Amino acid sequence: MARRIAVGMSGGIDSFAAALRLQEQGWEVVGVHLSLWGEDDLRGVEALCRRLSIPLVVRDGREFFRDRVVEEFVRAYRMGHTPSPCCTCN
């Protein structure tokens, strides 16, 4: 029985290549996508997972991302600060 591993799928070439390489090494790959913006990213991820014939688990993070990252960025910017939204995510 193949070992199972989850791969974060962004829709880009890096996550696709990682999933493909793991498949080639005998792993049972499951794609995982955190939706932050909308349907466009998700459609691309779905297409890549279909191409690899792997299941995809999707979680909707749009509200959390908007509230914790985007709104905080806008609030700080309006106060005259130069915020870094990446610090919030990392």
N, C-alpha and C positions, 0 to 999 in steps of 0.2 A: 504494500500500500504506500502510495506517495505521501510525503510530508506536505502539509498544507501551510501556505504562507500568504499573508495579506500584503498587497503592494498599493501604496497611495498613488492613485491615477489622476494626474493633472490635465491630461490631454496632450501633453508635450512628448517630444521624442525620448527624453530621459526615462520617464516612467514606463513608456512603451518598451524601450530597450531592456530595462530592468526586468519587466514581467516576462518578456520573450526569453531572455537569458536564463531566468529561473526555470521557466518551462523546459528549456533545453537541458537543464541540469536535473530534470526529473521531479521538480516541485509541482504540487497542485496549487496553482495561483488563483487567488481571489482578489479582484480589483476593488479598491475602496476609494470613494470620491466624496469630498466635503464641498458641497455646493455653496459658494459665497456670493456669486453675482447673479446667476440666472441660467436660462436654458441653453445658451450657446455653448458654454463650456461643457455642460452635461452631454449634449449631443455628440460632441467630439469624443468624449470619454467612452460613451456607449458604443460608438463606431469602432474605436480601438479594441475594446473588450470583445466585441463581436468578432473582429478580425483574429483575435487570439483564442476565441472560443472559451473565454473565462467568464464566470459569474461576476456581477458588479453589485456592490452594496453602496447605496447613496444615502448620505445624511445631509439634511438641510441646515446649513449654518448661516443663512443670510441674515436673519433677524439678530442673532448674536454678533455677527461681524459688523452689521450696520450700527448697532447700539454701542458696542465696546470699542470699535476701531474707528469707523467713519465719523460717527457723531462726536467722539472725543477729539479726533483730529480737527474737525470743523470748529468745535468749541475753543480749543487751544489756539487755533489760527486766528479766530476772531478777537482773541485777547492779545494778539500781537506776538505770539510765540511762533517758533518754527518747529512744529512737532514732527516726530518720526514715528509713523504708524507701525513700522517694522518692530520697534521696541515693544509695542503692545502685544504683538503676535508671538514674539520670541520670549 
